[in-house]
Amino acid sequence: MAAPKKGRRPAGGQSRPGRALALILIAMVALTGGMFWSGHTTPRLGIDLAGGTSITLKAKAEPGQESAVNETNMNTAVGIIERRVNGLGVSEAEVQTQGKENIIVNIPRGTNEKQAREQVGTTAQLYFRPVLAVTNGGPAEAPSAGTSGSPSGTPKPSSSASGSTAGEKSATPTATGSAQGRALTEALKAPSPTPTPTGSASSSAKPKATGTPSATPTPDAATAALQQKFTSLNCLDPKQRTAAGQGVKPSEPTVACGEDAPGVWSKYLLGPAEVEGRDVDDAKGQLDQQRGMWIVTMDFTDAGSKKFQAITGKLSSQADPQNRFAIVLDGEVVSAPSVRQTLSASAEISGNFNQQSAQDLGNILSYGALPLTFETQSVDTVTAALGGEQLEAGLIAGAIGLALVIIYLVAYYRGLSLIAILSLGVSALLTYVIMALLGPAIGFALNLPAVCGAIVAIGITADSFIVYFERIRDELREGRTLRPAVERAWPRARRTILVSDFVSFLAAAVLFIVTVGKVQGFAFTLGLTTLLDVVVVFLFTKPVMTLLARTKFFGDGHAWSGLDPKRLGAKPPLRRTRRANASVAGPVDPKEA
């Protein structure tokens, strides 16, 4: 008989379990060390377990556009609000529609909860409007005549770099006291520095008379009304700030307030909207390393680039403040940068930004273009009491289920149950550590459905052990000894385990893709634990089984090992059977045949 080739392990040969065990041990130590190093030693909890804030928003259509409140626009708004909130790093923020005109936003308690609440309420459409006039935020009679300069406490804007716009975080008054009305009248009568959004030939902020009798106010009446509104507006009054731009169409001039610094406001007279928020393709706040300052960069869509090029080309030739464009969100000016040159596909806003203000503005520009206006109906604080009770009940149910599984394993598999229990422990440890690390990494938060997914995974993991144990027992029943039985049973068990886990993972992936909200937590946890089941079975269960098969307790088939050949009804050893068959001679008894 030819000897087997050197370096090739014969069928049924022993594997090297030490390598696999060392690999999973290194992975466990590294993941656990990373968890403690990051400082996040517990998984982040969802709103149902940790509490948080629940906000109800009601959709409002612009005058004459009541049909805009439809399913398509509501779903678009849900997607934008969800991206805006989660763009702040808030995990498991749940945004969904309720009825035909309400949106529910659930924000878990966390470090960015307050910031997220502020931006969720900022859900109106975003517009870029040219600035016609600007002064301090009080009523006309508040400042004295001839006052100039920045409002008290307002920092001066920085100079702009080439090819960018300078962020005029402060607003220099251009008309104050008795001069305010005269400057306003001149601004309204002067041609608008930018084309109208519809591209019509009229570019004047002052409406033209058509000569046809109608109920519409005359141009002079409209100008006087807008002048009166601008003169009497008091931006220090929150109610007046909110009502300033209500019910104004994008194609009409309006007034608005903007906060230059905490408690310091300016009021603006603005021309028709030239660029909409939906024309912004991307925006983000970032640190300019060369200048050592925070800036906001914007990229426009193709259509937005043409509009932005047209407005900046007009504004760059104007004097301050008519060389500015105001970024208006929810009727409030969030920034009013000045323009030094014509820009098109991209722009940069620089000024008195810090990290938070730059990132906030970038987030608003990126996700601020909603198809509808929303008003906040209610803001409720959600306590974790109910979720805690449900979690406690779920954990008790999971503990009872786990105890029943262990009792079954001990009663049926005896010594083999030790391997199953150790494997369940390793799987639980890896699951916990990875969930704790995924919180700060991708914003994963553990909610009640996710806990249910982890409990369901106990059965999936136990099923893998049972498949392997039964394959080993089948080999023992065929008359093989334990050590070759462990190796010969593994390829058959491995195929079954992989197919079973693939089906479970596929179901979890489909569920994660087609569902939203908390159900995704269930699907994510189920998929994660299914992958970990494969890792544990390959790198822990199989190597430990190989090592224990070399011990006398398991190798000799002790009655409490769960591998007793007598209890399993094993046949005589295969080698002995072959010798007996080879030594048979003479005729065969017909009865035996």
Long-range contacts (C-beta under 8 A, 24 or more apart in sequence): 11-488, 12-484, 12-487, 12-488, 13-487, 14-483, 14-487, 14-546, 15-487, 15-542, 15-543, 15-546, 17-542, 17-543, 17-544, 17-546, 17-547, 18-543, 20-538, 20-539, 20-540, 20-542, 20-543, 21-539, 21-540, 21-543, 21-544, 23-539, 24-426, 24-535, 24-536, 24-539, 24-540, 27-430, 28-426, 28-429, 28-430, 28-433, 31-430, 31-433, 31-434, 31-437, 32-429, 32-433, 34-437, 35-433, 35-436, 35-437, 38-437, 38-440, 40-436, 40-437, 40-439, 40-440, 41-436, 42-436, 43-432, 43-435, 43-436, 43-438, 43-439, 43-444, 43-445, 43-446, 44-91, 44-92, 44-108, 44-110, 44-439, 44-440, 44-443, 44-444, 44-445, 44-446, 45-108, 45-384, 45-445, 45-446, 45-447, 46-91, 46-92, 46-108, 46-387, 46-445, 46-446, 46-447, 46-448, 46-450, 46-518, 46-521, 47-92, 47-94, 47-106, 47-107, 47-108, 47-109, 47-382, 47-387, 47-447, 48-382, 48-384, 48-386, 48-387, 48-390, 48-447, 48-448, 48-518, 49-384, 49-387, 49-388, 49-391, 49-446, 49-447, 49-448, 50-108, 50-109, 50-110, 50-384, 50-387, 50-445, 51-108, 51-109, 51-381, 51-382, 51-383, 51-384, 51-387, 52-106, 52-107, 52-108, 52-109, 52-110, 52-113, 52-381, 52-382, 53-106, 53-107, 53-109, 53-113, 53-117, 53-379, 53-380, 53-381, 53-382, 54-104, 54-105, 54-106, 54-107, 54-378, 54-379, 54-380, 54-381, 54-382, 55-104, 55-105, 55-106, 55-107, 55-117, 55-120, 55-121, 55-376, 55-378, 55-379, 55-380, 56-98, 56-102, 56-103, 56-104, 56-105, 56-376, 56-377, 56-378, 56-379, 56-380, 57-81, 57-102, 57-103, 57-104, 57-105, 57-120, 57-121, 57-123, 57-374, 57-375, 57-376, 57-377, 58-101, 58-102, 58-374, 58-375, 58-376, 58-377, 59-101, 59-102, 59-103, 59-372, 59-373, 59-374, 60-372, 60-373, 60-374, 60-375, 61-372, 61-373, 62-247, 62-249, 62-373, 63-247, 63-249, 68-371, 68-372, 69-100, 69-101, 69-372, 71-100, 73-371, 73-372, 74-100, 74-101, 74-103, 74-372, 76-370, 76-371, 77-103, 77-123, 77-370, 77-371, 77-372, 77-374, 78-103, 80-367, 80-368, 80-369, 80-370, 81-105, 81-120, 81-123, 81-367, 81-370, 83-366, 83-367, 84-119, 84-120, 84-363, 84-364, 84-366, 84-367, 84-368, 85-116, 85-119, 85-120, 86-443, 87-363, 87-366, 87-367, 88-112, 88-115, 88-116, 88-119, 88-363, 89-443, 90-116, 90-443, 91-439, 91-443, 91-444, 91-445, 92-443, 92-444, 92-445, 92-447, 92-521, 94-517, 94-518, 96-516, 96-517, 102-377, 103-374, 106-382, 108-445, 109-384, 115-356, 115-360, 117-379, 119-360, 119-363, 119-364, 121-376, 122-329, 122-330, 122-364, 122-368, 123-330, 123-370, 123-372, 123-373, 123-374, 124-329, 124-330, 124-331, 124-370, 124-373, 124-374, 125-250, 125-276, 125-277, 125-368, 125-369, 125-370, 125-371, 125-372, 125-373, 126-276, 126-277, 126-278, 126-280, 126-327, 126-328, 126-329, 126-364, 126-365, 126-368, 126-369, 126-370, 127-250, 127-273, 127-275, 127-276, 127-277, 127-327, 127-328, 127-329, 128-273, 128-274, 128-275, 128-276, 128-308, 128-311, 128-325, 128-326, 128-327, 128-328, 129-254, 129-270, 129-271, 129-272, 129-273, 129-274, 129-325, 129-326, 129-328, 130-192, 130-193, 130-194, 130-270, 130-271, 130-274, 130-311, 130-314, 130-315, 130-322, 130-324, 130-325, 130-326, 131-268, 131-269, 131-270, 131-271, 131-321, 131-322, 131-324, 131-325, 131-326, 131-336, 132-187, 132-188, 132-190, 132-192, 132-205, 132-253, 132-268, 132-269, 132-270, 132-271, 132-322, 133-174, 133-175, 133-183, 133-184, 133-187, 133-230, 133-268, 133-269, 133-321, 134-171, 134-172, 134-173, 134-174, 134-266, 134-267, 134-268, 134-269, 134-321, 134-324, 134-336, 135-171, 135-173, 135-174, 135-175, 135-176, 135-180, 135-266, 135-267, 136-171, 136-173, 136-176, 136-265, 136-266, 136-267, 137-234, 137-235, 137-236, 137-257, 137-264, 137-265, 137-266, 137-267, 138-234, 138-235, 138-236, 139-231, 139-232, 139-233, 139-234, 140-177, 140-180, 140-181, 140-231, 140-232, 142-234, 143-173, 143-176, 143-177, 144-176, 144-177, 145-176, 145-177, 145-178, 145-179, 146-176, 146-177, 146-179, 147-173, 147-176, 147-177, 148-172, 148-173, 148-176, 149-173, 150-260, 151-260, 151-264, 151-265, 151-266, 152-264, 153-261, 153-263, 153-264, 154-260, 154-261, 154-264, 155-260, 155-261, 155-352, 157-338, 157-351, 157-352, 158-293, 158-350, 158-351, 158-352, 160-337, 160-338, 160-340, 160-350, 161-291, 161-348, 161-350, 162-341, 163-341, 163-343, 163-348, 164-295, 164-340, 164-343, 164-347, 164-348, 164-349, 164-350, 165-312, 165-337, 165-338, 165-339, 165-340, 165-343, 165-347, 165-348, 165-349, 165-350, 166-337, 166-338, 166-340, 166-349, 166-350, 166-351, 167-295, 167-296, 167-335, 167-337, 167-349, 167-350, 167-351, 167-352, 167-353, 168-324, 168-335, 168-336, 168-337, 168-338, 168-351, 169-260, 169-261, 169-335, 169-351, 169-352, 169-353, 170-260, 170-261, 170-266, 170-352, 171-258, 171-260, 171-266, 171-268, 171-321, 171-336, 172-320, 172-321, 173-266, 174-320, 174-321, 180-231, 181-227, 181-231, 184-227, 184-230, 184-231, 184-269, 185-223, 185-227, 187-269, 187-322, 188-223, 188-226, 188-227, 188-253, 188-269, 189-223, 192-271, 192-272, 193-271, 193-314, 193-315, 193-317, 193-318, 193-322, 193-323, 194-271, 194-272, 194-274, 194-310, 194-311, 194-314, 194-315, 195-274, 195-310, 195-311, 195-314, 196-251, 196-272, 196-274, 197-250, 197-251, 197-272, 197-273, 197-274, 197-276, 197-307, 198-251, 205-253, 205-271, 205-272, 226-253, 226-254, 226-255, 226-269, 229-255, 230-255, 230-267, 230-269, 233-257, 233-267, 235-265, 235-266, 235-267, 236-265, 241-265, 241-332, 242-331, 244-331, 245-328, 245-331, 245-332, 246-331, 248-331, 250-276, 254-331, 256-326, 256-328, 256-331, 256-332, 256-333, 257-332, 257-333, 258-326, 258-332, 258-333, 258-334, 258-335, 258-336, 259-332, 266-333, 268-326, 268-333, 268-336, 270-326, 270-328, 270-333, 273-328, 274-307, 274-310, 274-311, 274-325, 275-300, 275-304, 275-307, 275-308, 275-311, 275-325, 276-304, 276-369, 277-329, 277-365, 277-368, 277-369, 277-370, 278-304, 278-369, 279-303, 279-304, 279-307, 279-308, 279-369, 280-304, 280-365, 280-366, 280-368, 280-369, 282-366, 283-361, 283-362, 283-363, 283-365, 283-366, 284-359, 284-362, 284-366, 285-353, 285-355, 285-357, 285-358, 285-359, 285-360, 285-361, 285-362, 285-363, 286-358, 286-362, 287-355, 288-350, 291-350, 293-350, 293-353, 294-353, 294-354, 294-355, 294-357, 294-358, 295-348, 295-349, 295-350, 295-353, 295-358, 296-335, 296-348, 296-349, 296-350, 296-353, 296-358, 296-361, 296-362, 296-365, 297-346, 297-347, 297-348, 297-349, 297-362, 298-346, 298-347, 298-348, 298-349, 298-365, 299-345, 299-346, 300-344, 300-345, 300-346, 300-347, 305-344, 305-345, 306-344, 308-343, 308-344, 308-347, 309-342, 309-343, 309-344, 312-339, 312-341, 312-342, 312-343, 312-344, 312-347, 313-342, 315-339, 316-340, 316-341, 316-342, 327-361, 327-365, 329-364, 329-368, 334-361, 334-364, 335-361, 387-448, 390-448, 391-448, 391-451, 394-448, 394-451, 394-452, 394-455, 395-451, 397-455, 398-451, 398-454, 398-455, 398-458, 401-455, 401-458, 401-459, 402-458, 405-458, 405-459, 405-462, 409-462, 409-465, 412-562, 413-469, 413-562, 414-560, 414-561, 414-562, 415-553, 415-554, 415-558, 415-560, 415-561, 415-562, 415-563, 416-469, 416-561, 416-562, 416-563, 417-562, 419-465, 419-541, 419-544, 419-545, 419-548, 420-462, 420-465, 420-469, 420-541, 422-540, 422-544, 423-461, 423-465, 423-536, 423-537, 423-540, 423-541, 423-544, 424-458, 424-461, 424-462, 426-536, 426-540, 427-457, 427-461, 427-529, 427-532, 427-533, 427-536, 430-532, 430-535, 430-536, 431-457, 431-528, 431-529, 431-532, 434-528, 434-532, 435-525, 435-528, 444-524, 445-521, 446-521, 446-525, 447-518, 447-521, 448-518, 449-518, 449-519, 449-521, 449-522, 449-525, 450-518, 450-521, 450-522, 450-524, 450-525, 451-525, 452-522, 453-508, 453-521, 453-522, 453-523, 453-524, 453-525, 453-526, 453-529, 454-525, 454-529, 456-526, 457-525, 457-526, 457-529, 457-530, 457-533, 460-500, 460-501, 460-504, 460-529, 460-530, 460-533, 461-529, 461-533, 461-536, 463-500, 464-497, 464-500, 464-501, 464-533, 464-537, 464-541, 465-537, 465-541, 467-493, 467-496, 467-497, 467-500, 468-493, 468-497, 468-537, 468-541, 468-542, 468-545, 469-562, 471-496, 472-545, 472-563, 473-563, 473-568, 476-557, 476-563, 476-565, 476-568, 476-570, 477-568, 477-569, 477-570, 477-571, 478-570, 478-571, 478-574, 479-570, 479-571, 479-572, 479-573, 479-574, 479-577, 480-573, 480-574, 481-555, 481-573, 482-549, 482-554, 482-555, 482-557, 482-563, 483-549, 483-550, 483-555, 485-549, 486-545, 486-546, 486-549, 487-546, 490-542, 494-538, 497-534, 497-537, 498-534, 501-530, 501-531, 501-533, 501-534, 504-530, 505-530, 505-531
